Amino acid sequence: PGADALCSAAAPHAVIHADAVRAAMAARHGQPLFAIDIAVPRNVDPEVGRLANVYLYDIDDLNGVVQENLKQRQREVPKVEAIVAACTEEYMAWLHSLDVAETIRDLRTAAERLRDDEVERALRRLGPLDEHQQLVVRMLAHNIVSKLLHTPSVRLKELADEGDGHRSAGLLRDLFGLTGHSTEERHDA
């Protein structure tokens, strides 16, 4: 349970020779030795790497590992680019849907307010009605508004998915006189 450590020295020649390592290996009782020579010029005699259970690596070996790692990363670049493109597209669709969601909500709120006012006016004009009759009138108005707004709401969401939600939401706001911040005012802010 020990550690193998070989240090680099600023020597102009090999300082660790095969004979010394062979003697050290005899004392290790067959345990492998991993040696990394990071010196230039090399401090470990290349013959050391030919000894049994001795694994010698130098800067060139490490550079090969680095180069292979870089190649592997380069092969992954198209996958990463595809992921980034998909996430960007998803984010932009979500961003465009914000305009649409707010516009649909404002349109429904305005329509429901108008519906409620008109139902109350109609109920007053009809005179006394029992609860069931009032419920029928309210449900009629509710269903008409829901059915009228369903297709424009769905289509506006589709336009947002196609990238045209911002312009279409602004047009819908103008057509129905929806108040509050228009989509363009929010984007300009």
C-alpha positions in Angstrom: 0.0 0.0 0.0 2.6 2.5 -1.0 2.8 5.1 -3.7 5.3 5.2 -6.6 6.8 8.6 -7.1 9.4 9.7 -9.6 10.3 13.3 -9.8 11.6 15.3 -12.7 15.1 16.7 -12.5 16.8 19.3 -14.6 19.5 16.9 -15.6 20.9 16.8 -19.1 20.8 13.0 -19.1 19.0 10.0 -17.6 19.3 9.8 -13.8 17.2 6.7 -13.3 18.7 3.6 -14.9 17.4 0.1 -15.6 19.8 -1.6 -13.1 18.6 0.5 -10.2 14.9 -0.1 -11.1 15.5 -3.8 -11.5 16.9 -3.9 -8.0 13.9 -1.9 -6.7 11.5 -4.3 -8.4 13.1 -7.3 -6.7 12.2 -5.7 -3.3 8.6 -5.0 -4.5 7.8 -8.8 -4.9 6.1 -8.4 -8.3 4.1 -5.3 -7.6 3.9 -3.1 -10.7 5.7 0.2 -10.9 4.3 3.1 -12.8 6.8 5.8 -13.8 6.1 9.0 -15.5 9.0 11.0 -16.9 8.1 14.6 -17.5 11.6 15.9 -18.0 13.1 17.1 -21.3 15.5 15.7 -21.9 14.3 12.4 -20.4 15.5 11.5 -16.8 14.5 7.9 -17.0 16.5 5.5 -19.2 14.0 4.1 -21.8 15.3 0.6 -20.9 13.4 1.0 -17.6 10.1 0.7 -19.6 11.2 -2.7 -20.9 11.4 -4.3 -17.4 8.7 -6.7 -16.3 5.8 -5.0 -14.4 7.3 -1.5 -15.0 5.1 0.9 -16.9 7.0 3.9 -18.1 5.3 6.9 -19.6 6.8 10.1 -20.8 5.6 13.5 -22.1 5.1 12.1 -25.6 2.8 9.4 -24.2 0.8 11.9 -22.3 0.7 14.1 -25.4 -0.8 11.2 -27.3 -3.5 10.8 -24.6 -4.2 14.5 -24.8 -4.4 14.4 -28.6 -6.8 11.4 -28.6 -8.9 13.2 -26.0 -9.0 16.3 -28.2 -10.1 14.2 -31.2 -12.8 12.5 -29.1 -14.0 15.9 -28.0 -14.0 17.2 -31.6 -16.1 14.2 -32.6 -18.7 15.3 -30.0 -18.9 18.9 -31.3 -21.7 18.2 -33.8 -23.8 16.5 -31.1 -23.2 19.4 -28.7 -24.1 21.9 -31.5 -27.3 20.0 -32.1 -28.2 20.1 -28.4 -27.5 23.8 -28.3 -29.6 24.4 -31.4 -32.5 22.4 -30.1 -32.3 24.1 -26.7 -32.1 27.5 -28.4 -35.1 26.7 -30.6 -37.1 25.5 -27.6 -36.2 28.6 -25.6 -37.2 30.9 -28.5 -40.5 29.1 -28.8 -41.1 29.6 -25.1 -40.1 33.2 -25.3 -42.5 33.8 -28.3 -45.2 31.9 -26.4 -45.0 34.5 -23.6 -46.5 37.1 -25.9 -49.1 34.7 -27.1 -50.1 33.5 -23.6 -50.5 37.0 -22.3 -52.5 38.1 -25.3 -54.8 35.0 -25.1 -55.3 35.6 -21.4 -56.1 39.3 -22.0 -58.5 38.4 -24.9 -60.3 35.9 -22.7 -60.5 38.3 -19.8 -61.9 41.0 -22.0 -64.4 38.6 -23.6 -65.5 37.2 -20.3 -66.0 40.7 -18.8 -68.1 41.6 -21.9 -70.0 38.3 -21.6 -70.8 38.8 -17.9 -72.0 42.4 -18.5 -74.2 41.4 -21.4 -75.6 38.4 -19.5 -76.5 40.6 -16.5 -78.2 43.1 -18.9 -80.1 40.4 -20.7 -81.3 38.8 -17.4 -82.6 42.2 -16.2 -84.5 42.6 -19.4 -85.9 39.1 -19.3 -87.5 39.7 -16.0 -87.9 37.1 -13.2 -86.3 33.8 -14.1 -85.7 30.8 -11.9 -82.2 29.5 -11.1 -82.2 26.9 -13.8 -83.3 29.4 -16.5 -80.6 31.9 -15.4 -78.0 29.0 -15.5 -79.1 28.2 -19.0 -78.6 31.8 -20.1 -75.2 32.0 -18.4 -74.0 28.6 -19.9 -75.2 29.7 -23.4 -73.1 32.9 -23.2 -70.1 31.0 -21.7 -70.2 28.4 -24.4 -70.5 30.9 -27.2 -67.5 32.9 -25.9 -65.4 29.7 -25.4 -66.2 28.4 -28.9 -65.5 31.8 -30.5 -62.1 32.1 -28.8 -61.0 28.5 -29.2 -59.8 28.6 -32.8 -58.0 32.0 -32.6 -56.3 30.9 -29.4 -55.1 27.6 -30.9 -54.0 29.4 -34.1 -52.1 32.0 -32.2 -50.2 29.3 -30.3 -49.4 27.7 -33.7 -48.2 31.0 -35.1 -45.9 31.4 -32.0 -44.5 27.9 -32.7 -43.8 29.0 -36.3 -42.0 32.2 -35.0 -44.8 34.6 -36.0 -46.5 34.8 -32.6 -45.1 38.3 -31.7 -46.5 40.0 -34.8 -49.8 38.1 -34.6 -50.3 38.8 -30.9 -49.8 42.5 -31.6 -52.3 42.4 -34.4 -54.8 40.6 -32.2 -54.3 43.2 -29.5 -55.0 46.0 -32.0 -58.0 44.3 -33.5 -59.7 43.7 -30.1 -58.5 46.9 -28.5 -56.8 45.1 -25.7 -55.2 47.5 -23.2 -52.1 47.1 -21.2 -48.6 46.7 -22.5 -48.5 45.6 -26.1 -46.0 43.0 -27.0 -43.9 45.5 -28.9 -43.8 47.8 -25.8 -42.5 45.0 -23.7 -39.8 44.0 -26.2 -38.7 47.6 -26.6 -38.3 48.1 -22.9 
